[in-house]
Amino acid sequence: MKQMIKMAVSGAITLMVSMAPAQAASRTISVSITDHGFVPNQIIALVNQPVQVKVTNQGHKVHQFSIPNFRIYTERLSPGQSSTAGFSPWTTGRFQMMSDPSGQGKAEFSGTFIVTDQK
């Protein structure tokens, strides 16, 4: 929603300025993948607030990161490789985040992505 601000300039001229709503700053969340799971294994985010999830594979095997409910999928990550996914979660709830390097919908391990409307 845009706001209009009316300002009087020199008493005779009126200047209308359109103010766009401020955009929320993106929050960066770092996730490490080991050969045993995610660190942290649970992430909490705010609904409709942009997040950048930076995922780094610190294991010795190929892994992948996804949050299927939000259509977030990284490529297969080799050891030491990183990927970043940015989005704004649009609904509240508890959602599975998982590693599925085979791409067959079978989690090698999983965690929880929680979206809340509470600050």
Secondary structure as UniProt FT lines:
FT   STRAND          3..9
FT   TURN            10..12
FT   STRAND          13..19
FT   STRAND          27..34
FT   TURN            35..36
FT   STRAND          37..39
FT   STRAND          42..46
FT   TURN            47..48
FT   STRAND          51..57
FT   STRAND          66..67
FT   HELIX           68..70
FT   STRAND          72..73
FT   TURN            79..80
FT   STRAND          82..87
FT   STRAND          93..99
FT   TURN            101..102
FT   STRAND          109..116
//
